[in-house]
């Protein structure tokens, strides 16, 4: 009995020490700070000429021009489009991504890159160290043996362990300094649908191709990370072209090294919501708005704006995040905001549609990681084809989704609520 009491005493002491350490760590990480209340007045509407300038300035975006020359909807179209773009390369291929896993898609991707490298094409990859950890070293060595240059973004270092929390979440494929493919999909068979997540169809995602001066801007974004990974950047004329006055306006938001005080992605999204006059439609697999973003959406709804959220349903790859997301539905549903949960499979499409005038899309989710931790890359434009493509994507997503009711939200199980609340407390570290 005395031994049992001693053990309990020691366990209690250890638990207190661990709890104290966690509180100190959270305190040092700023988990208890007061976040900035983001406000704006006299916000221009998306059809005013000053809108793009105001939005770009507030979100540290670069203004350029370009045009949409391709759009691929559904997982089975995205990988072939990327491989076809790679096969057309004559001079250089620059690729940056967050997520890759072993499987057919990764093997086909490697084969396409190796073939071009063997043909004398410069192939440079910036690969997130964390998001590609499941791929074995022999995969990268095989690419390097074929002449592909591989650099890992922020490998773990004991000299600065907290730096590992900030990842590159970009998905960027540049070909010959002339075309760029952007989207949300990783190089992974996950996008075919995963039974372990309950998927009954391929993941819901899209990819688009841009041409024009915007390609040069995105080359610069790639080269920032290439240089930070100890690569040598090439600023030759082949990679950088002047603007074309006939192409539509495009804003490029890099979301570089964000913080709670300076988040380009949150400024981009929130300012666009302020500007809406008819609708705000958001698609995000991980929908975890901070308090200020939630209030911006609620205020928009009170102004008579059609506010809709398209997000993951029960089929998703991060159950804990899903439970946390659902915890935040209450105030939004009470305000009359419509929330759609995608049913057949994981939803991975990320976009923001404002009225019928403006769209922002790229790698960023509507969550703390994209706002305050990751290096993201979004493009925003009023280019009519792009707006139409994204609008159709939303309509397709709504048709495949279930509209969440207040009754659904109030009757969810207690254990899901508890898990969701715990994750929300930790959400700054997600």
C-alpha positions in Angstrom: 0.0 0.0 0.0 2.8 2.4 0.8 4.5 1.5 -2.5 1.3 2.3 -4.3 1.0 5.6 -2.6 4.6 6.5 -3.4 4.0 5.7 -7.1 0.9 7.8 -7.2 2.8 10.7 -5.6 5.6 10.4 -8.1 3.2 10.2 -11.0 1.3 13.3 -9.7 4.6 15.2 -9.4 5.6 14.2 -13.0 2.2 15.3 -14.3 2.5 18.7 -12.6 6.0 19.2 -14.0 4.9 18.3 -17.5 1.8 20.5 -17.2 4.0 23.4 -16.0 6.5 22.9 -18.9 3.6 22.8 -21.5 2.1 26.0 -20.1 5.5 27.7 -20.2 6.0 26.5 -23.8 2.5 27.8 -24.8 3.2 31.1 -23.1 6.5 31.5 -24.9 4.9 30.6 -28.2 2.3 33.3 -27.7 -0.7 31.0 -27.3 -2.3 33.5 -24.8 -1.6 36.7 -26.7 -4.4 39.1 -27.8 -4.8 38.9 -31.5 -5.1 42.0 -33.7 -8.7 43.1 -34.4 -8.6 43.6 -38.1 -10.9 46.4 -39.3 -11.5 48.6 -42.4 -13.7 51.4 -43.6 -14.5 52.8 -47.0 -13.6 49.5 -48.6 -13.8 49.6 -52.4 -16.0 47.1 -54.2 -14.3 44.5 -56.4 -15.4 46.3 -59.6 -13.6 49.5 -58.6 -10.2 50.1 -60.1 -8.7 51.0 -56.7 -9.8 47.6 -55.2 -6.8 45.7 -56.6 -4.4 48.3 -55.5 -5.8 48.5 -51.9 -6.1 44.7 -51.6 -2.5 44.2 -52.9 -1.0 46.8 -50.7 -2.7 45.5 -47.5 -1.7 41.9 -48.3 1.9 42.5 -49.4 0.9 41.2 -52.9 2.7 41.9 -56.1 0.6 43.3 -58.9 1.2 41.8 -62.4 -0.7 40.6 -65.4 -1.5 37.2 -66.9 -4.1 35.0 -68.4 -5.7 31.6 -67.7 -4.9 29.1 -70.4 -6.0 25.8 -68.7 -8.2 24.5 -65.9 -8.4 20.9 -64.7 -11.1 19.7 -62.5 -10.9 16.4 -60.6 -7.9 14.4 -59.5 -7.7 12.2 -62.7 -7.1 15.4 -64.8 -4.5 17.1 -62.6 -1.6 14.6 -62.7 -1.8 14.1 -66.5 -1.8 17.9 -67.0 1.3 18.2 -64.9 3.1 15.4 -66.7 2.2 16.8 -70.1 3.6 20.2 -69.1 6.8 18.5 -67.9 7.1 16.7 -71.2 7.0 20.0 -73.1 9.9 21.5 -71.2 12.9 22.5 -73.4 15.0 24.6 -71.0 14.0 24.4 -67.3 11.5 22.9 -64.8 11.1 24.5 -61.4 8.8 22.7 -59.0 7.9 23.3 -55.3 5.5 21.2 -53.2 4.5 20.4 -49.7 3.1 16.8 -49.9 4.4 13.7 -51.6 3.9 10.0 -50.7 5.1 6.7 -52.2 3.0 5.3 -55.0 2.1 5.4 -58.7 1.8 9.2 -58.9 5.2 9.8 -57.3 6.8 7.2 -59.5 5.3 8.6 -62.7 6.3 12.1 -61.7 9.9 11.0 -61.0 10.1 9.2 -64.4 8.9 12.3 -66.2 11.4 14.6 -64.4 14.3 12.1 -64.9 13.6 11.9 -68.7 13.7 15.6 -69.1 16.9 15.9 -67.0 18.5 13.3 -69.1 17.6 15.3 -72.2 19.6 18.3 -70.8 16.7 20.2 -69.2 17.5 22.0 -65.9 15.2 20.4 -63.3 15.2 22.0 -59.8 12.9 20.9 -56.9 12.2 22.6 -53.6 10.6 19.9 -51.5 9.1 20.4 -48.0 11.1 18.2 -45.6 8.1 17.4 -43.4 5.4 16.9 -46.0 7.5 14.4 -48.0 9.0 12.4 -45.1 7.3 9.2 -46.2 9.4 9.0 -49.3 12.6 7.0 -48.9 16.1 8.4 -49.5 16.5 6.2 -52.6 13.7 8.1 -54.3 15.6 11.3 -54.2 18.9 9.7 -54.9 17.5 8.2 -58.1 16.3 11.6 -59.2 19.7 13.2 -58.4 21.5 10.4 -60.3 19.4 11.4 -63.3 20.6 15.0 -63.0 17.7 16.5 -61.0 18.7 19.1 -58.4 16.8 18.5 -55.1 16.6 20.9 -52.2 14.7 20.4 -49.0 12.8 23.3 -47.4 13.7 23.7 -43.7 15.0 20.3 -42.6 14.9 19.9 -38.8 17.7 21.5 -36.9 18.4 21.3 -33.2 19.9 24.8 -33.5 16.4 26.2 -34.1 13.8 23.5 -33.5 10.7 25.8 -33.5 11.6 26.8 -37.1 10.4 23.4 -38.2 6.8 24.5 -37.5 6.8 26.8 -40.5 6.5 24.8 -43.7 6.2 25.6 -47.4 2.7 24.7 -48.4 3.0 25.8 -52.0 2.3 23.7 -55.1 4.0 25.4 -58.0 5.2 24.0 -61.4 7.1 26.4 -63.7 8.0 25.4 -67.3 10.7 27.2 -69.3 9.8 30.6 -67.6 6.7 30.6 -69.9 3.9 28.7 -68.2 3.0 27.9 -64.6 0.6 25.3 -63.1 -0.9 26.1 -59.6 -3.3 24.1 -57.5 -3.8 22.3 -54.2 -2.9 18.7 -55.1 0.1 16.9 -53.8 2.0 14.2 -55.6 0.2 11.4 -53.9 -2.1 8.5 -54.6 -4.3 9.9 -51.8 -6.0 12.0 -54.4 -7.4 8.8 -55.9 -9.5 8.4 -52.8 -8.6 6.5 -49.6 -10.8 3.8 -48.0 -9.2 4.5 -44.6 -10.7 8.0 -44.7 -14.0 6.6 -45.9 -13.7 8.1 -49.4 -16.1 6.8 -52.0 -14.7 8.9 -54.9 -11.4 10.7 -55.8 -10.6 13.9 -53.8 -12.2 17.1 -54.9 -9.5 19.5 -56.1 -8.4 21.5 -59.2 -5.4 22.9 -61.0 -5.0 25.8 -63.4 -2.4 27.1 -65.8 -1.3 30.7 -66.2 0.8 32.5 -68.9 2.1 36.0 -69.2 4.1 38.3 -66.9 2.7 36.5 -63.8 5.1 33.6 -64.6 8.1 35.8 -64.0 6.7 36.9 -60.6 6.2 33.2 -59.6 9.7 32.4 -60.8 10.9 34.9 -58.3 8.8 33.3 -55.6 10.3 29.9 -56.4 13.8 31.4 -56.4 13.4 32.8 -52.9 13.0 29.4 -51.5 15.6 27.9 -53.8 18.1 30.4 -52.5 17.1 29.8 -48.9 17.8 26.1 -49.5 21.4 26.9 -50.6 20.6 26.9 -54.3 22.0 29.4 -56.8 19.3 31.5 -58.5 19.4 32.4 -62.2 18.1 35.9 -62.9 18.6 35.6 -66.7 16.3 37.2 -69.2 14.7 33.8 -70.0 13.0 33.7 -66.6 11.8 37.3 -66.4 9.6 39.0 -68.9 7.9 42.5 -68.9 4.2 43.0 -68.3 1.8 42.8 -71.1 -0.8 45.6 -71.1 -3.4 43.5 -72.8 -3.6 40.8 -70.1 -5.9 41.0 -67.0 -4.6 42.1 -63.6 -3.3 39.4 -61.2 -2.2 39.8 -57.6 0.4 37.3 -56.3 0.4 36.9 -52.5 3.4 34.9 -51.3 2.4 34.7 -47.6 6.1 34.6 -46.8 7.2 34.0 -43.1 3.9 35.1 -41.6 3.2 36.0 -38.0 0.2 36.9 -35.8 0.9 40.6 -36.5 1.7 40.4 -40.2 -0.3 37.7 -42.1 -0.6 38.5 -45.8 -3.0 35.6 -46.4 -5.4 36.7 -43.6 -5.2 40.3 -44.8 -6.0 39.1 -48.4 -9.0 37.1 -47.3 -10.4 39.5 -44.7 -10.2 42.6 -46.9 -11.9 40.8 -49.8 -14.7 39.8 -47.4 -15.1 43.4 -46.3 -15.4 44.4 -50.0 -18.2 41.9 -50.9 -21.5 43.3 -52.1 -23.3 40.2 -53.1 -21.6 37.0 -52.1 -18.7 35.4 -50.2 -18.1 31.8 -51.0 -15.2 30.0 -49.4 -13.8 26.5 -50.1 -11.3 25.1 -47.6 -10.6 21.6 -46.5 -9.4 22.8 -43.1 -11.8 25.5 -42.1 -10.6 27.0 -38.8 -11.2 30.8 -38.9 -9.8 32.9 -36.1 -12.2 35.1 -34.1 -11.6 38.2 -36.3 -12.2 36.2 -39.5 -15.4 34.7 -38.1 -16.7 38.1 -37.2 -15.9 39.4 -40.7 -18.1 36.6 -42.2 -20.9 37.2 -39.7 -20.8 41.0 -40.3 -21.0 40.3 -44.1 -24.0 38.1 -43.6 -25.7 40.8 -41.5 -25.1 43.2 -44.5 -27.2 40.8 -46.6 -24.2 39.1 -48.3 -24.7 35.5 -49.4 -22.0 33.7 -47.3 -21.4 30.0 -47.9 -18.7 27.7 -46.7 -17.7 24.5 -48.6 -15.5 22.2 -46.5 -14.8 18.6 -45.6 -17.4 16.3 -44.3 -16.8 13.0 -42.4 -14.4 11.8 -45.1 -11.2 13.6 -44.4 -7.5 13.0 -43.7 -7.4 15.0 -40.4 -10.3 13.9 -38.1 -9.1 16.0 -35.2 -9.0 19.2 -37.3 -12.5 18.3 -38.5 -13.9 18.1 -35.0 -12.3 21.4 -34.2 -13.7 23.0 -37.3 -17.3 21.8 -36.4 -16.9 23.4 -33.0 -16.7 26.8 -34.8 -19.9 26.3 -36.8 -22.3 27.5 -34.0 -22.0 31.3 -34.3 -21.8 31.1 -38.1 -25.0 29.0 -38.3 -26.8 31.3 -35.9 -26.0 34.2 -38.2 -27.5 32.3 -41.2 -24.3 31.4 -42.9 -24.6 28.2 -45.0 -22.1 25.5 -44.4 -21.8 22.6 -46.8 -19.9 19.4 -45.9 -18.6 17.5 -49.0 -19.9 13.9 -48.8 -18.3 11.5 -51.4 -14.7 12.1 -50.5 -12.1 14.4 -49.1 -12.5 18.0 -50.3 -9.1 19.7 -50.9 -10.0 22.6 -53.2 -9.1 26.1 -51.8 -10.7 29.2 -53.1 -12.5 32.5 -52.3 -15.1 33.9 -54.6 -16.3 37.5 -54.1 -19.5 38.5 -55.9 -19.1 37.6 -59.6 -16.0 39.8 -59.9 -13.0 38.4 -58.0 -11.4 35.1 -57.0 -8.4 34.2 -54.8 -7.0 30.7 -55.0 -3.8 28.7 -54.5 -2.3 26.8 -51.6 -3.8 28.6 -48.5 -6.5 27.1 -46.3 -8.8 29.2 -44.1 -6.9 28.1 -41.0 -4.2 29.2 -38.5 -1.4 27.3 -40.3 -2.0 29.1 -43.5 -2.6 32.5 -41.8 0.3 32.4 -39.2 2.8 29.6 -39.9 3.2 28.3 -43.5 4.7 30.0 -46.5 1.8 30.0 -48.9 1.2 31.2 -52.4 -2.2 32.5 -53.7 -3.2 34.4 -56.9 -6.2 36.7 -57.1 -7.8 38.0 -60.3 -11.0 39.3 -61.9 -10.1 37.3 -65.1 -13.5 36.2 -66.4 -12.6 32.7 -67.3 -11.1 32.1 -63.9 -14.1 33.5 -62.1 -16.4 31.2 -64.2 -14.3 28.1 -63.5 -14.3 28.7 -59.8 -18.0 29.5 -59.7 -18.7 26.2 -61.4 -16.4 24.4 -59.0 -18.5 25.7 -56.1 -21.8 24.7 -57.7 -20.5 21.2 -58.2 -19.2 21.1 -54.7 -22.6 22.2 -53.3 -24.4 19.5 -55.2 -22.1 16.9 -53.7 -22.5 18.2 -50.2 -24.8 18.1 -47.2 -26.1 21.4 -45.8 -25.3 21.5 -42.0 -28.3 22.4 -39.8 -28.3 23.9 -36.4 -29.9 20.7 -35.2 -26.9 18.7 -36.6 -24.6 21.0 -34.7 -26.4 20.9 -31.4 -26.8 17.1 -31.3 -23.2 16.1 -32.1 -21.7 13.7 -29.6 -20.0 14.9 -26.4 -16.7 13.1 -27.1 -16.4 14.9 -30.4 -17.1 18.3 -28.7 -14.4 17.6 -26.1 -11.8 16.6 -28.8 -12.7 19.6 -30.8 -12.3 22.0 -27.9 -8.9 20.5 -27.0 -7.7 20.9 -30.6 -9.0 24.5 -30.7 -6.9 25.3 -27.7 -3.9 23.9 -29.5 -4.8 25.3 -32.9 -2.0 27.8 -33.1 0.3 24.8 -33.2 -1.7 22.9 -35.9 
